[in-house]
């Protein structure tokens, strides 16, 4: 049990030391789906985004990396943004309920349009 706790501690320490600029560079090339959210609202995260194919998927925690709120022009959480080569293509934002009625399949449809996967 002790080795497991040590690994968890090390991993959690590493995630908090990532610079915001490095975080953003990860989704700069190709197609990326970024879910901006805050830890206090984690239960309202869009589920199963990791199932999206042909795009890299990231969670951007704006309370851990406050600059992300400004970079992503985030007004509410969760917000899901689809990027291609760093350019915003589509955005879905939660309303006052802080919930987003969106499924990974909805996002996958846009990714498929961008990659041409929906042509077959």
DSSP file (Angstrom, degrees, kcal/mol; ACC not computed):
  #  RESIDUE AA STRUCTURE BP1 BP2  ACC     N-H-->O    O-->H-N    N-H-->O    O-->H-N    TCO  KAPPA ALPHA  PHI   PSI    X-CA   Y-CA   Z-CA
    1    1 A X     >        0   0    0      0, 0.0     4,-2.2     0, 0.0     5,-0.2   0.000 360.0 360.0 360.0 -38.8    0.0    0.0    0.0
    2    2 A X  H  >  +     0   0    0      1,-0.2     4,-2.1     2,-0.2     5,-0.2   0.907 360.0  50.7 -61.8 -43.7    2.8    2.4    0.8
    3    3 A X  H  > S+     0   0    0      1,-0.2     4,-2.3     2,-0.2    -1,-0.2   0.895 109.4  52.9 -60.6 -37.0    4.4    2.2   -2.7
    4    4 A X  H  > S+     0   0    0      1,-0.2     4,-2.5     2,-0.2    -2,-0.2   0.935 109.1  47.8 -62.4 -46.4    1.0    3.0   -4.2
    5    5 A X  H  X S+     0   0    0     -4,-2.2     4,-2.4     1,-0.2    -1,-0.2   0.871 110.1  53.4 -63.0 -36.4    0.5    6.1   -2.0
    6    6 A X  H  X S+     0   0    0     -4,-2.1     4,-2.4     2,-0.2    -1,-0.2   0.921 109.7  47.5 -64.0 -43.5    4.0    7.2   -2.9
    7    7 A X  H  X S+     0   0    0     -4,-2.3     4,-2.7     2,-0.2     5,-0.2   0.917 111.6  50.4 -64.1 -43.5    3.3    6.9   -6.7
    8    8 A X  H  X S+     0   0    0     -4,-2.5     4,-2.4     1,-0.2    -1,-0.2   0.913 111.2  49.1 -60.6 -43.1    0.0    8.8   -6.3
    9    9 A X  H  X S+     0   0    0     -4,-2.4     4,-2.1     2,-0.2    -2,-0.2   0.924 111.9  48.1 -62.9 -44.8    1.7   11.6   -4.4
   10   10 A X  H  X S+     0   0    0     -4,-2.4     4,-2.3     1,-0.2    -2,-0.2   0.928 112.6  48.4 -63.1 -45.3    4.4   11.9   -7.0
   11   11 A X  H  X S+     0   0    0     -4,-2.7     4,-2.1     1,-0.2    -1,-0.2   0.898 111.7  49.0 -63.1 -40.5    1.9   11.9   -9.9
   12   12 A X  H  X S+     0   0    0     -4,-2.4     4,-1.2    -5,-0.2    -1,-0.2   0.865 111.0  51.0 -68.2 -33.6   -0.2   14.6   -8.2
   13   13 A X  H  X S+     0   0    0     -4,-2.1     4,-0.7    -5,-0.2    -2,-0.2   0.900 109.1  51.2 -67.4 -40.9    2.9   16.7   -7.5
   14   14 A X  H >< S+     0   0    0     -4,-2.3     3,-1.1     1,-0.2     4,-0.5   0.905 105.9  54.3 -63.8 -42.0    3.9   16.4  -11.2
   15   15 A X  H >< S+     0   0    0     -4,-2.1     3,-0.6     1,-0.3    -1,-0.2   0.835 107.1  51.1 -64.6 -30.7    0.5   17.5  -12.5
   16   16 A X  H 3< S+     0   0    0     -4,-1.2    -1,-0.3     1,-0.2    -2,-0.2   0.626 105.3  57.0 -82.2 -10.9    0.6   20.7  -10.4
   17   17 A X  T << S+     0   0    0     -3,-1.1     2,-0.3    -4,-0.7    -1,-0.2   0.460  76.3 114.3 -98.2  -0.7    4.1   21.7  -11.6
   18   18 A X  S <  S-     0   0    0     -3,-0.6     2,-0.2    -4,-0.5    -3,-0.0  -0.524  70.3-122.8 -69.5 130.4    3.2   21.7  -15.3
   19   19 A X     >  -     0   0    0     -2,-0.3     4,-2.0     1,-0.1     3,-0.2  -0.484  13.8-125.1 -73.0 145.3    3.4   25.3  -16.7
   20   20 A X  H  > S+     0   0    0      1,-0.2     4,-2.2     2,-0.2     5,-0.2   0.886 110.3  55.8 -57.9 -41.0    0.3   26.6  -18.3
   21   21 A X  H  > S+     0   0    0      1,-0.2     4,-2.0     2,-0.2    -1,-0.2   0.889 107.9  48.0 -61.1 -40.2    2.1   27.4  -21.5
   22   22 A X  H  > S+     0   0    0     -3,-0.2     4,-1.1     2,-0.2    -1,-0.2   0.871 108.9  55.4 -67.1 -36.0    3.3   23.8  -21.8
   23   23 A X  H >< S+     0   0    0     -4,-2.0     3,-0.5     1,-0.2     4,-0.4   0.932 109.8  45.1 -60.6 -47.3   -0.2   22.6  -21.1
   24   24 A X  H >< S+     0   0    0     -4,-2.2     3,-1.3     1,-0.2    -1,-0.2   0.863 104.9  61.5 -68.4 -37.1   -1.6   24.7  -24.0
   25   25 A X  H >< S+     0   0    0     -4,-2.0     3,-1.6     1,-0.3     4,-0.4   0.803  91.6  69.8 -59.6 -28.8    1.2   23.6  -26.4
   26   26 A X  T << S+     0   0    0     -4,-1.1    -1,-0.3    -3,-0.5     3,-0.2   0.801 105.5  37.6 -61.7 -29.6    0.0   20.0  -26.0
   27   27 A X  T <  S+     0   0    0     -3,-1.3    59,-0.5    -4,-0.4    -1,-0.3   0.179  90.3  97.8-108.3  19.1   -3.2   20.7  -27.9
   28   28 A X  S <  S+     0   0    0     -3,-1.6     2,-0.4    57,-0.1    -1,-0.1   0.776  74.8  58.3 -77.7 -28.0   -1.7   23.1  -30.5
   29   29 A X  S    S-     0   0    0     -4,-0.4     2,-0.1    -3,-0.2    54,-0.1  -0.845 105.5 -12.4-109.6 140.8   -1.3   20.7  -33.4
   30   30 A X  S    S-     0   0    0     -2,-0.4    55,-3.2    25,-0.1    56,-0.5  -0.343 109.1 -24.5  76.4-156.8   -3.9   18.6  -35.1
   31   31 A X  E     +A   84   0A   0     53,-0.2    25,-2.4    23,-0.2     2,-0.4  -0.809  66.3 174.6 -98.3 130.2   -7.4   18.1  -33.7
   32   32 A X  E     -Ab  83  56A   0     51,-2.4    51,-3.3    -2,-0.5     2,-0.5  -0.992  22.5-154.8-137.5 143.6   -7.9   18.6  -30.0
   33   33 A X  E     -Ab  82  57A   0     23,-3.1    25,-2.8    -2,-0.4     2,-0.5  -0.982  17.5-169.8-115.7 123.6  -10.9   18.6  -27.7
   34   34 A X  E     -Ab  81  58A   0     47,-2.8    47,-2.8    -2,-0.5     2,-0.7  -0.963  10.5-159.9-120.3 125.3  -10.4   20.5  -24.5
   35   35 A X  E     -Ab  80  59A   0     23,-2.7    25,-3.1    -2,-0.5     2,-0.5  -0.910  10.7-159.1-102.8 113.0  -12.9   20.4  -21.6
   36   36 A X  E     +Ab  79  60A   0     43,-3.5    43,-2.2    -2,-0.7    42,-0.7  -0.788  30.9 139.0 -90.0 130.0  -12.4   23.4  -19.3
   37   37 A X  E     - b   0  61A   0     23,-2.3    25,-2.4    -2,-0.5    26,-0.4  -0.927  44.8-116.8-156.1 178.2  -13.8   22.8  -15.8
   38   38 A X    >   -     0   0    0     -2,-0.3     3,-1.8    23,-0.2     4,-0.1  -0.939  27.7-118.5-125.1 149.9  -13.1   23.4  -12.1
   39   39 A X  G >  S+     0   0    0     -2,-0.3     3,-1.8     1,-0.3     4,-0.2   0.869 113.4  59.2 -56.2 -39.6  -12.6   20.8   -9.5
   40   40 A X  G 3  S+     0   0    0      1,-0.3    -1,-0.3     2,-0.1     3,-0.2   0.718 111.7  41.9 -63.7 -18.2  -15.6   22.0   -7.5
   41   41 A X  G X  S+     0   0    0     -3,-1.8     3,-2.1     1,-0.1    -1,-0.3   0.137  76.9 119.6-112.1  17.1  -17.7   21.2  -10.6
   42   42 A X  G X   +     0   0    0     -3,-1.8     3,-1.9     1,-0.3    -1,-0.1   0.815  66.4  64.4 -55.4 -35.2  -16.1   17.9  -11.5
   43   43 A X  G 3  S+     0   0    0      1,-0.3    -1,-0.3    -4,-0.2    -2,-0.1   0.731 100.1  54.3 -63.9 -20.2  -19.3   15.9  -11.2
   44   44 A X  G <  S+     0   0    0     -3,-2.1    56,-0.5    54,-0.1    -1,-0.3   0.266  79.8 128.8 -97.2  11.5  -20.8   18.0  -14.1
   45   45 A X  S <  S-     0   0    0     -3,-1.9     2,-0.4     1,-0.1    -8,-0.0  -0.321  73.5 -98.9 -62.1 148.4  -17.9   17.1  -16.5
   46   46 A X    >   -     0   0    0      1,-0.1     3,-0.6    57,-0.1     2,-0.1  -0.580  47.7-127.7 -69.4 127.2  -19.0   15.8  -19.8
   47   47 A X  T 3  S+     0   0    0     -2,-0.4    57,-0.5    55,-0.3    -1,-0.1  -0.436  74.3  10.8 -81.8 150.1  -18.6   12.0  -19.6
   48   48 A X  T >   +     0   0    0     -2,-0.1     3,-1.9     1,-0.1    -1,-0.2   0.626  68.3 140.7  65.7  20.2  -16.7    9.7  -21.9
   49   49 A X  G X   +     0   0    0     -3,-0.6     3,-2.0     1,-0.3    -1,-0.1   0.820  66.1  70.1 -60.7 -27.2  -14.9   12.4  -24.0
   50   50 A X  G 3  S+     0   0    0      1,-0.3    -1,-0.3     7,-0.0     7,-0.1   0.678  85.6  69.0 -62.8 -16.2  -11.8   10.1  -23.9
   51   51 A X  G <  S+     0   0    0     -3,-1.9    -1,-0.3     2,-0.1    -2,-0.2   0.568  72.7 113.1 -78.6  -8.9  -13.8    7.8  -26.2
   52   52 A X    <   -     0   0    0     -3,-2.0     3,-0.4    -4,-0.2     2,-0.3  -0.442  58.1-148.8 -66.4 133.0  -13.5   10.3  -29.1
   53   53 A X        +     0   0    0      1,-0.2     3,-0.1    -2,-0.2    -2,-0.1  -0.719  69.8  25.9-104.0 157.0  -11.3    9.0  -31.9
   54   54 A X  S    S+     0   0    0     -2,-0.3     2,-0.3     1,-0.1   -23,-0.2   0.684 109.4  76.8  67.5  21.7   -9.1   11.0  -34.3
   55   55 A X  S    S-     0   0    0     -3,-0.4     2,-0.4   -25,-0.1   -23,-0.2  -0.983  79.7-118.8-152.6 149.6   -8.6   13.8  -31.8
   56   56 A X  E     -b   32   0A   0    -25,-2.4   -23,-3.1    -2,-0.3     2,-0.4  -0.755  30.3-149.6 -88.7 139.9   -6.6   14.3  -28.6
   57   57 A X  E     +b   33   0A   0     -2,-0.4     2,-0.3   -25,-0.2   -23,-0.2  -0.927  17.1 179.0-117.1 133.2   -8.7   15.0  -25.6
   58   58 A X  E     -b   34   0A   0    -25,-2.8   -23,-2.7    -2,-0.4     2,-0.5  -0.960  23.3-142.9-132.0 148.4   -7.6   17.1  -22.6
   59   59 A X  E     -b   35   0A   0     -2,-0.3     2,-0.6   -25,-0.2   -23,-0.2  -0.963  16.7-162.3-105.9 127.5   -9.1   18.3  -19.3
   60   60 A X  E     -b   36   0A   0    -25,-3.1   -23,-2.3    -2,-0.5     2,-0.9  -0.928   3.7-157.5-114.2 107.9   -8.1   21.8  -18.4
   61   61 A X  E >>  -b   37   0A   0     -2,-0.6     4,-1.9   -25,-0.2     3,-0.7  -0.746   3.8-167.4 -89.9 105.3   -8.7   22.6  -14.7
   62   62 A X  T 34 S+     0   0    0    -25,-2.4     7,-0.3    -2,-0.9   -24,-0.2   0.697  84.6  56.7 -71.5 -18.8   -9.0   26.3  -14.5
   63   63 A X  T 34 S+     0   0    0    -26,-0.4     3,-0.3     1,-0.2    -1,-0.3   0.783 112.5  41.4 -81.1 -25.6   -8.7   26.4  -10.7
   64   64 A X  T <4 S+     0   0    0     -3,-0.7     2,-0.3     1,-0.3    -2,-0.2   0.763 130.5  28.1 -85.9 -28.4   -5.3   24.6  -10.9
   65   65 A X  S >< S-     0   0    0     -4,-1.9     3,-2.1     1,-0.1     4,-0.4  -0.721  71.6-178.6-131.7  79.6   -4.1   26.7  -13.9
   66   66 A X  T >> S+     0   0    0     -3,-0.3     3,-1.1    -2,-0.3     4,-0.8   0.754  76.8  67.2 -56.9 -28.2   -5.9   30.1  -13.7
   67   67 A X  H 3> S+     0   0    0      1,-0.2     4,-2.7     2,-0.2     3,-0.3   0.787  87.8  69.6 -63.0 -25.1   -4.3   31.4  -16.9
   68   68 A X  H <> S+     0   0    0     -3,-2.1     4,-2.7     1,-0.2    -1,-0.2   0.831  90.5  60.3 -62.8 -31.2   -6.3   28.8  -18.8
   69   69 A X  H <4>S+     0   0    0     -3,-1.1     5,-2.6    -4,-0.4     4,-0.3   0.917 111.7  38.9 -61.8 -42.7   -9.5   30.7  -18.0
   70   70 A X  H ><5S+     0   0    0     -4,-0.8     3,-0.9    -3,-0.3    -2,-0.2   0.922 115.8  50.9 -72.9 -45.6   -8.2   33.7  -19.8
   71   71 A X  H 3<5S+     0   0    0     -4,-2.7    -2,-0.2     1,-0.3    -3,-0.2   0.908 117.7  39.1 -59.8 -43.6   -6.5   31.7  -22.7
   72   72 A X  T 3<5S-     0   0    0     -4,-2.7    -1,-0.3    -5,-0.2    -2,-0.2   0.438 105.7-126.5 -87.0   0.6   -9.7   29.8  -23.4
   73   73 A X  T < 5 -     0   0    0     -3,-0.9     2,-0.4    -4,-0.3    -3,-0.2   0.938  41.5-173.5  52.0  51.2  -12.0   32.8  -22.8
   74   74 A X      < +     0   0    0     -5,-2.6    -1,-0.2    -6,-0.2     3,-0.1  -0.652  26.2 165.0 -85.6 126.1  -14.0   30.7  -20.3
   75   75 A X        +     0   0    0     -2,-0.4     2,-0.3     1,-0.3    -1,-0.2   0.641  69.8  11.9-108.2 -26.3  -17.1   32.3  -18.9
   76   76 A X  S    S-     0   0    0    -40,-0.0     2,-0.4    22,-0.0    -1,-0.3  -0.977  84.9 -87.3-149.4 158.8  -18.7   29.2  -17.4
   77   77 A X  S    S+     0   0    0     -2,-0.3   -40,-0.2    18,-0.2     2,-0.1  -0.953  96.3  34.5-123.7 145.3  -17.8   25.6  -16.6
   78   78 A X  S    S+     0   0    0    -42,-0.7    16,-1.6    -2,-0.4     2,-0.4   0.587  72.7 165.6 -78.0 154.9  -17.8   23.1  -18.0
   79   79 A X  E     -AC  36  93A   0    -43,-2.2   -43,-3.5    14,-0.2     2,-0.5  -1.000  19.1-158.5-129.5 132.1  -16.9   24.4  -21.5
   80   80 A X  E     -AC  35  92A   0     12,-2.6    12,-2.7    -2,-0.4     2,-0.4  -0.952  10.6-171.2-113.3 129.8  -15.8   22.1  -24.3
   81   81 A X  E     -AC  34  91A   0    -47,-2.8   -47,-2.8    -2,-0.5     2,-0.5  -0.974  14.0-149.5-125.2 134.6  -13.8   23.5  -27.1
   82   82 A X  E     -AC  33  90A   0      8,-3.0     7,-3.5    -2,-0.4     8,-1.4  -0.900  22.3-173.3-101.0 124.4  -12.8   21.8  -30.4
   83   83 A X  E     -AC  32  88A   0    -51,-3.3   -51,-2.4    -2,-0.5     2,-0.4  -0.878  17.6-164.1-117.7 148.7   -9.5   23.1  -31.8
   84   84 A X  E >  S-AC  31  87A   0      3,-2.5     3,-2.0    -2,-0.3   -53,-0.2  -0.968  84.3 -19.1-130.1 119.6   -7.8   22.4  -35.1
   85   85 A X  T 3  S-     0   0    0    -55,-3.2   -56,-0.2    -2,-0.4   -57,-0.1   0.860 129.2 -52.4  51.7  39.7   -4.1   23.4  -35.2
   86   86 A X  T 3  S+     0   0    0    -59,-0.5     2,-0.4   -56,-0.5    -1,-0.3   0.357 113.8 117.8  84.1  -5.7   -4.7   25.7  -32.2
   87   87 A X  E <   -C   84   0A   0     -3,-2.0    -3,-2.5   -59,-0.1    -1,-0.2  -0.813  69.8-116.2 -98.1 132.2   -7.7   27.5  -33.8
   88   88 A X  E     +C   83   0A   0     -2,-0.4    -5,-0.2    -5,-0.2     3,-0.1  -0.474  36.9 169.5 -68.2 130.3  -11.1   27.2  -32.2
   89   89 A X  E     +     0   0A   0     -7,-3.5     2,-0.3     1,-0.4    -6,-0.2   0.759  64.6   1.6-106.4 -42.3  -13.6   25.5  -34.4
   90   90 A X  E     -C   82   0A   0     -8,-1.4    -8,-3.0     2,-0.0    -1,-0.4  -0.995  58.8-161.8-152.0 147.0  -16.6   24.9  -32.1
   91   91 A X  E     -C   81   0A   0     -2,-0.3     2,-0.4   -10,-0.2   -10,-0.2  -0.995   4.1-168.1-135.6 138.8  -17.5   25.7  -28.5
   92   92 A X  E     -C   80   0A   0    -12,-2.7   -12,-2.6    -2,-0.4     2,-0.4  -0.998  15.8-170.4-124.6 125.7  -20.1   24.3  -26.1
   93   93 A X  E     -C   79   0A   0     -2,-0.4   -14,-0.2   -14,-0.2   -16,-0.1  -0.924  20.0-122.8-122.0 141.8  -20.7   26.2  -22.9
   94   94 A X        -     0   0    0    -16,-1.6     6,-0.2    -2,-0.4   -16,-0.1  -0.388  26.7-135.7 -72.6 156.0  -22.8   25.3  -19.8
   95   95 A X    >   -     0   0    0      4,-1.0     3,-2.0    -2,-0.1   -18,-0.2  -0.048  49.4 -60.8 -94.0-157.8  -25.5   27.6  -18.7
   96   96 A X  T 3  S+     0   0    0      1,-0.3    -2,-0.1     2,-0.1    -1,-0.0   0.714 130.1  66.4 -63.2 -21.5  -26.4   28.9  -15.2
   97   97 A X  T 3  S-     0   0    0      2,-0.2    -1,-0.3     1,-0.1     3,-0.1   0.611 102.9-130.7 -74.9 -11.4  -26.9   25.3  -14.1
   98   98 A X  S <  S+     0   0    0     -3,-2.0     2,-0.4     1,-0.3    -2,-0.1   0.776  71.9 114.4  62.4  28.2  -23.2   24.6  -14.6
   99   99 A X        -     0   0    0     -6,-0.1    -4,-1.0    -4,-0.1     2,-0.5  -0.954  56.8-147.6-125.2 147.7  -24.2   21.4  -16.5
  100  100 A X        -     0   0    0    -56,-0.5     2,-1.7    -2,-0.4    -6,-0.1  -0.961   7.5-147.0-120.5 117.3  -23.5   20.8  -20.2
  101  101 A X        +     0   0    0     -2,-0.5     2,-0.3   -55,-0.1   -55,-0.0  -0.615  57.9 119.6 -82.6  85.1  -26.0   18.8  -22.1
  102  102 A X        -     0   0    0     -2,-1.7     2,-0.3   -10,-0.0   -55,-0.3  -0.995  46.3-155.0-150.5 139.6  -23.5   17.2  -24.5
  103  103 A X    >>  -     0   0    0     -2,-0.3     4,-1.4   -57,-0.1     3,-0.6  -0.799  33.0-114.1-113.5 161.6  -22.3   13.7  -25.3
  104  104 A X  H 3> S+     0   0    0    -57,-0.5     4,-2.7    -2,-0.3     5,-0.1   0.825 117.1  62.0 -61.6 -28.7  -19.0   12.6  -26.6
  105  105 A X  H 3> S+     0   0    0      2,-0.2     4,-1.8     1,-0.2    -1,-0.2   0.866  98.3  55.4 -65.8 -35.6  -20.9   11.4  -29.7
  106  106 A X  H <> S+     0   0    0     -3,-0.6     4,-1.0     2,-0.2    -1,-0.2   0.932 112.5  42.2 -60.2 -45.2  -22.0   15.0  -30.4
  107  107 A X  H  X S+     0   0    0     -4,-1.4     4,-2.1     1,-0.2     3,-0.5   0.895 109.0  59.0 -68.6 -40.5  -18.4   16.1  -30.4
  108  108 A X  H  X S+     0   0    0     -4,-2.7     4,-3.0     1,-0.2    -1,-0.2   0.852  98.2  60.7 -58.2 -35.4  -17.3   13.0  -32.4
  109  109 A X  H  X S+     0   0    0     -4,-1.8     4,-1.7     1,-0.2    -1,-0.2   0.912 107.0  44.7 -58.1 -43.9  -19.7   14.2  -35.2
  110  110 A X  H  X S+     0   0    0     -4,-1.0     4,-1.9    -3,-0.5    -2,-0.2   0.892 112.5  51.3 -68.3 -40.0  -17.7   17.4  -35.6
  111  111 A X  H  X S+     0   0    0     -4,-2.1     4,-2.1     1,-0.2     6,-0.3   0.925 109.0  51.8 -61.7 -44.1  -14.4   15.6  -35.4
  112  112 A X  H  X>S+     0   0    0     -4,-3.0     4,-1.6     1,-0.2     6,-1.1   0.877 107.7  52.0 -61.4 -38.4  -15.6   13.2  -38.2
  113  113 A X  H  <5S+     0   0    0     -4,-1.7    -1,-0.2     1,-0.2    -2,-0.2   0.892 111.0  48.2 -63.2 -39.4  -16.6   16.1  -40.4
  114  114 A X  H  <5S+     0   0    0     -4,-1.9    -2,-0.2     1,-0.2    -1,-0.2   0.843 118.2  38.8 -71.2 -34.1  -13.1   17.6  -39.9
  115  115 A X  H  <5S-     0   0    0     -4,-2.1    -1,-0.2    -5,-0.1    -2,-0.2   0.606 107.2-119.8 -92.2 -13.2  -11.3   14.3  -40.7
  116  116 A X  T ><5S+     0   0    0     -4,-1.6     3,-1.6    -5,-0.2    -3,-0.2   0.534  74.3 130.2  84.2   6.9  -13.6   13.2  -43.5
  117  117 A X  G > < +     0   0    0     -5,-1.0     3,-0.9     1,-0.3    -4,-0.2   0.733  64.0  63.5 -66.2 -21.5  -14.5   10.0  -41.5
  118  118 A X  G 3  S+     0   0    0     -6,-1.1    -1,-0.3     1,-0.2    -5,-0.1   0.458  84.3  77.6 -83.0   1.7  -18.2   10.7  -42.0
  119  119 A X  G <         0   0    0     -3,-1.6    -1,-0.2    -7,-0.2    -2,-0.1   0.511 360.0 360.0 -86.6  -4.2  -17.8   10.3  -45.8
  120  120 A X    <         0   0    0     -3,-0.9    -1,-0.2    -4,-0.1    -2,-0.1   0.404 360.0 360.0-114.7 360.0  -17.7    6.5  -45.7
